[in-house]
Amino acid sequence: MPPLIAAALVGLGAYAALRAAQRAVAAWSESHPAATPATAASEVIEKDLGTLECDPATGVYRPTKPIS
């Protein structure tokens, strides 16, 4: 009978530790919110470059004339 009681106490201790870890993770995730795509998209700055042409040597697209 004592091994059964010891196993029950170990199980209860493991359950209590799991619940405490879940509460700690929940508290941490509330204080450190993840970046959402909507937040990242609102920080994008759009810029009109005009007409672009491909530079055959580098393969990079560049404006046809400098923007003043």
N, C-alpha and C positions, 0 to 999 in steps of 0.2 A: 504493500500500500504506500509506503513512503516514496518509492520511485514515481508513482502516479502523481502524488502531490507535488513532487519536485518538477515533473514534466509540466504540470498545469501552471506552476509558478513561473517557470521559464517561458512558457507560451504567453502568459499574461504580460510578463516583462517585455517580451519581443513585440507584442501588440502595442503596448504603451510607448515603446521607443519608436515604432513606426508612425504612430499618430503624432508624436512630438516632432518627428522629422517632417511630416507632411505640413504641420502648422508652421514650422520654421521656413520651409520652402515657399509656402503661400505668403507669408509675411515678407520674405525677401523679394518675391516676384511683384508684389504690390508696390514696393519702394523702388524697384528697378524695372519700369515698363519697357517692353521691347519696341523697337522702331517698327512702325507699320509702313506698308507701301504708300499709304495716303500721305503720311508725314514726309516720307522721302520725296514723293512726287511734288509736293507743294514747295520744296526747296529748290527745284530745278529752275534755272534762269534761261529763258528762251531768248535767242539772239538771231536777228535777221542778217544773214550773210550775203544775201542777194543771189545771183546766179553762180553756180559752182562749175568748175571744169576739172577734169582729172589730169594730174601730172603724170605722163607716161613713164617717167624715170622712177618715180617713187610709188605711184599708185594711190596717192593721197589727193583728195578733192580739196581745191582751194578756190577762193573767190576770183572771179574773172578780173575785177578791178578793185583796188583798195577802197575801203569804206572810209569816208572822211568824217 
